[in-house]
Amino acid sequence: MAFKITDACVNCGACEGDCPVGAIVEQGDKRVIEADKCISCGSCAASCPTEAITEE
């Protein structure tokens, strides 16, 4: 099950560097997780300071 980034995201980028498969990209003024690349490891959720990343 892939993770998703909610509206609580402040676009700090902490999650992007922790994703081992590069599934997180910046689109406009926010970060998104490309579901087809996500391996559901949870690294992004663990590094998010605003708890904006949840399981889909």
Chimera marker file (.cmm) of the C-alpha trace (Angstrom):
<marker_set name="trace">
<marker id="1" x="0.000" y="0.000" z="0.000" r="1" g="1" b="0" radius="0.5"/>
<marker id="2" x="1.487" y="3.321" z="-1.066" r="1" g="1" b="0" radius="0.5"/>
<marker id="3" x="1.778" y="6.373" z="1.130" r="1" g="1" b="0" radius="0.5"/>
<marker id="4" x="0.352" y="9.794" z="0.335" r="1" g="1" b="0" radius="0.5"/>
<marker id="5" x="1.175" y="13.336" z="1.389" r="1" g="1" b="0" radius="0.5"/>
<marker id="6" x="-1.722" y="15.291" z="2.866" r="1" g="1" b="0" radius="0.5"/>
<marker id="7" x="-2.440" y="19.021" z="2.886" r="1" g="1" b="0" radius="0.5"/>
<marker id="8" x="-0.579" y="19.283" z="6.208" r="1" g="1" b="0" radius="0.5"/>
<marker id="9" x="2.668" y="19.210" z="4.181" r="1" g="1" b="0" radius="0.5"/>
<marker id="10" x="4.774" y="22.372" z="4.519" r="1" g="1" b="0" radius="0.5"/>
<marker id="11" x="7.024" y="21.379" z="1.580" r="1" g="1" b="0" radius="0.5"/>
<marker id="12" x="10.174" y="21.168" z="3.712" r="1" g="1" b="0" radius="0.5"/>
<marker id="13" x="11.642" y="18.300" z="1.659" r="1" g="1" b="0" radius="0.5"/>
<marker id="14" x="12.671" y="16.129" z="4.610" r="1" g="1" b="0" radius="0.5"/>
<marker id="15" x="10.832" y="13.132" z="3.169" r="1" g="1" b="0" radius="0.5"/>
<marker id="16" x="12.320" y="13.360" z="-0.314" r="1" g="1" b="0" radius="0.5"/>
<marker id="17" x="15.866" y="12.698" z="0.856" r="1" g="1" b="0" radius="0.5"/>
<marker id="18" x="14.799" y="9.712" z="2.943" r="1" g="1" b="0" radius="0.5"/>
<marker id="19" x="12.951" y="7.873" z="0.154" r="1" g="1" b="0" radius="0.5"/>
<marker id="20" x="15.197" y="4.986" z="-0.976" r="1" g="1" b="0" radius="0.5"/>
<marker id="21" x="13.517" y="4.676" z="-4.394" r="1" g="1" b="0" radius="0.5"/>
<marker id="22" x="13.045" y="8.342" z="-5.304" r="1" g="1" b="0" radius="0.5"/>
<marker id="23" x="9.254" y="8.156" z="-5.279" r="1" g="1" b="0" radius="0.5"/>
<marker id="24" x="8.815" y="11.658" z="-3.849" r="1" g="1" b="0" radius="0.5"/>
<marker id="25" x="8.946" y="14.594" z="-6.235" r="1" g="1" b="0" radius="0.5"/>
<marker id="26" x="8.142" y="18.272" z="-6.012" r="1" g="1" b="0" radius="0.5"/>
<marker id="27" x="5.174" y="19.375" z="-8.097" r="1" g="1" b="0" radius="0.5"/>
<marker id="28" x="4.439" y="23.055" z="-7.996" r="1" g="1" b="0" radius="0.5"/>
<marker id="29" x="4.534" y="24.127" z="-4.376" r="1" g="1" b="0" radius="0.5"/>
<marker id="30" x="4.162" y="20.707" z="-2.756" r="1" g="1" b="0" radius="0.5"/>
<marker id="31" x="5.673" y="17.234" z="-2.634" r="1" g="1" b="0" radius="0.5"/>
<marker id="32" x="3.846" y="14.171" z="-3.984" r="1" g="1" b="0" radius="0.5"/>
<marker id="33" x="4.529" y="10.445" z="-3.815" r="1" g="1" b="0" radius="0.5"/>
<marker id="34" x="4.474" y="8.555" z="-7.095" r="1" g="1" b="0" radius="0.5"/>
<marker id="35" x="2.404" y="5.525" z="-6.077" r="1" g="1" b="0" radius="0.5"/>
<marker id="36" x="3.852" y="3.263" z="-8.770" r="1" g="1" b="0" radius="0.5"/>
<marker id="37" x="7.370" y="3.782" z="-7.366" r="1" g="1" b="0" radius="0.5"/>
<marker id="38" x="6.486" y="3.681" z="-3.646" r="1" g="1" b="0" radius="0.5"/>
<marker id="39" x="7.610" y="0.473" z="-1.901" r="1" g="1" b="0" radius="0.5"/>
<marker id="40" x="5.648" y="1.253" z="1.303" r="1" g="1" b="0" radius="0.5"/>
<marker id="41" x="8.722" y="1.284" z="3.511" r="1" g="1" b="0" radius="0.5"/>
<marker id="42" x="7.501" y="4.187" z="5.666" r="1" g="1" b="0" radius="0.5"/>
<marker id="43" x="10.790" y="6.109" z="5.668" r="1" g="1" b="0" radius="0.5"/>
<marker id="44" x="9.051" y="9.234" z="4.452" r="1" g="1" b="0" radius="0.5"/>
<marker id="45" x="6.381" y="9.128" z="7.149" r="1" g="1" b="0" radius="0.5"/>
<marker id="46" x="8.999" y="8.629" z="9.842" r="1" g="1" b="0" radius="0.5"/>
<marker id="47" x="10.944" y="11.698" z="8.721" r="1" g="1" b="0" radius="0.5"/>
<marker id="48" x="7.983" y="14.053" z="8.277" r="1" g="1" b="0" radius="0.5"/>
<marker id="49" x="8.017" y="16.779" z="10.973" r="1" g="1" b="0" radius="0.5"/>
<marker id="50" x="4.325" y="17.619" z="10.457" r="1" g="1" b="0" radius="0.5"/>
<marker id="51" x="3.050" y="14.023" z="10.232" r="1" g="1" b="0" radius="0.5"/>
<marker id="52" x="1.611" y="14.854" z="6.815" r="1" g="1" b="0" radius="0.5"/>
<marker id="53" x="2.326" y="11.437" z="5.285" r="1" g="1" b="0" radius="0.5"/>
<marker id="54" x="-0.166" y="8.610" z="5.721" r="1" g="1" b="0" radius="0.5"/>
<marker id="55" x="-0.871" y="5.216" z="4.207" r="1" g="1" b="0" radius="0.5"/>
<marker id="56" x="-3.381" y="5.277" z="1.360" r="1" g="1" b="0" radius="0.5"/>
<link id1="1" id2="2" r="1" g="1" b="0" radius="0.2"/>
<link id1="2" id2="3" r="1" g="1" b="0" radius="0.2"/>
<link id1="3" id2="4" r="1" g="1" b="0" radius="0.2"/>
<link id1="4" id2="5" r="1" g="1" b="0" radius="0.2"/>
<link id1="5" id2="6" r="1" g="1" b="0" radius="0.2"/>
<link id1="6" id2="7" r="1" g="1" b="0" radius="0.2"/>
<link id1="7" id2="8" r="1" g="1" b="0" radius="0.2"/>
<link id1="8" id2="9" r="1" g="1" b="0" radius="0.2"/>
<link id1="9" id2="10" r="1" g="1" b="0" radius="0.2"/>
<link id1="10" id2="11" r="1" g="1" b="0" radius="0.2"/>
<link id1="11" id2="12" r="1" g="1" b="0" radius="0.2"/>
<link id1="12" id2="13" r="1" g="1" b="0" radius="0.2"/>
<link id1="13" id2="14" r="1" g="1" b="0" radius="0.2"/>
<link id1="14" id2="15" r="1" g="1" b="0" radius="0.2"/>
<link id1="15" id2="16" r="1" g="1" b="0" radius="0.2"/>
<link id1="16" id2="17" r="1" g="1" b="0" radius="0.2"/>
<link id1="17" id2="18" r="1" g="1" b="0" radius="0.2"/>
<link id1="18" id2="19" r="1" g="1" b="0" radius="0.2"/>
<link id1="19" id2="20" r="1" g="1" b="0" radius="0.2"/>
<link id1="20" id2="21" r="1" g="1" b="0" radius="0.2"/>
<link id1="21" id2="22" r="1" g="1" b="0" radius="0.2"/>
<link id1="22" id2="23" r="1" g="1" b="0" radius="0.2"/>
<link id1="23" id2="24" r="1" g="1" b="0" radius="0.2"/>
<link id1="24" id2="25" r="1" g="1" b="0" radius="0.2"/>
<link id1="25" id2="26" r="1" g="1" b="0" radius="0.2"/>
<link id1="26" id2="27" r="1" g="1" b="0" radius="0.2"/>
<link id1="27" id2="28" r="1" g="1" b="0" radius="0.2"/>
<link id1="28" id2="29" r="1" g="1" b="0" radius="0.2"/>
<link id1="29" id2="30" r="1" g="1" b="0" radius="0.2"/>
<link id1="30" id2="31" r="1" g="1" b="0" radius="0.2"/>
<link id1="31" id2="32" r="1" g="1" b="0" radius="0.2"/>
<link id1="32" id2="33" r="1" g="1" b="0" radius="0.2"/>
<link id1="33" id2="34" r="1" g="1" b="0" radius="0.2"/>
<link id1="34" id2="35" r="1" g="1" b="0" radius="0.2"/>
<link id1="35" id2="36" r="1" g="1" b="0" radius="0.2"/>
<link id1="36" id2="37" r="1" g="1" b="0" radius="0.2"/>
<link id1="37" id2="38" r="1" g="1" b="0" radius="0.2"/>
<link id1="38" id2="39" r="1" g="1" b="0" radius="0.2"/>
<link id1="39" id2="40" r="1" g="1" b="0" radius="0.2"/>
<link id1="40" id2="41" r="1" g="1" b="0" radius="0.2"/>
<link id1="41" id2="42" r="1" g="1" b="0" radius="0.2"/>
<link id1="42" id2="43" r="1" g="1" b="0" radius="0.2"/>
<link id1="43" id2="44" r="1" g="1" b="0" radius="0.2"/>
<link id1="44" id2="45" r="1" g="1" b="0" radius="0.2"/>
<link id1="45" id2="46" r="1" g="1" b="0" radius="0.2"/>
<link id1="46" id2="47" r="1" g="1" b="0" radius="0.2"/>
<link id1="47" id2="48" r="1" g="1" b="0" radius="0.2"/>
<link id1="48" id2="49" r="1" g="1" b="0" radius="0.2"/>
<link id1="49" id2="50" r="1" g="1" b="0" radius="0.2"/>
<link id1="50" id2="51" r="1" g="1" b="0" radius="0.2"/>
<link id1="51" id2="52" r="1" g="1" b="0" radius="0.2"/>
<link id1="52" id2="53" r="1" g="1" b="0" radius="0.2"/>
<link id1="53" id2="54" r="1" g="1" b="0" radius="0.2"/>
<link id1="54" id2="55" r="1" g="1" b="0" radius="0.2"/>
<link id1="55" id2="56" r="1" g="1" b="0" radius="0.2"/>
</marker_set>
